[in-house]
Amino acid sequence: MSAMNNPPVVLAISGLDPSGGAGIQADIEAIAAQGCHAASVVTTLTVQDTRNAWRVEAVDPVLLVEQAEAVLADLDVRVVKLGLLGNAGIGAAVADLLERHADIPVVLDPVLVAGGGARLAEDPLVPVMLERLVPRALCVTPNRDEALALVPGREDADACACELAGLGAAYVLLKGGHDESTDVVNRLVAANGEVARYRFKRLAGGFHGSGCTLAAALAARLARGEDPETAVQLAQQYVQLTLENAYRIGRGLPIPARFQGL
Ligand code: PLP
């Protein structure tokens, strides 16, 4: 096969969820479903199922940076997708890595807590995200809780999203899945205010791995060369489809059916 036919490459840097619902496996599947190739570097090994997480073990940051550098030296990585980073040491190592590859766009899913409520990341990661990773991101994808946790002292997630965009992220996609509104309303915000608003039918119950799936699909659509607003729109449509077809593989939350064409 000639290089001309190669799928665009997304480098996913995130944690391993052995249930296969969230984390790096969600990323790989969502990226593949957009017709892209996923390269993957694992930040943390978790003990978890579809209900909750019980343990998070961080990988040595030197090792994971070595893995990422090897991939970046060999593959034509178009977009980097960041998921669970786990601690400040990994966050800083990844920020250093991205400084050395300043031309590659970054999608940052600021994962702090599992769907079941377990904390997945240590507190000192938050300032590293704010000072080094949010400003480096083309798009940050917090839900309401993550937006509020990232910007302390605010009670309004919309204001938090604007503040995050003010730190230098070109876009913040504030997800409304955890809100109490009848429909799910996601907002795309830039430093100068709201760019777009998306409304989706709220599906009953929660899902395990929906946030990872959205951020990874967005990264892949950007890797395909779509402009950010189109990529955001299509990634959300794709995720809605995966949630409409979600399946309950364990005793906890259903997981997105990621092999959907769009
Ligand atoms: N990343 C990892 C490694 C996880 O284990 C989880 C799990 O809960 C998440 C991210 C967040 O998952 P979600 O997409 O449900 O927000």
Residues whose N, C-alpha, C, O or C-beta is under 5 A from the ligand:
A	BS01	PLP	G15 L16 D17 A22 G23 T46 G83 L84 V111 V113 A114 G115 F207 H208 G209 S210 G211 C212
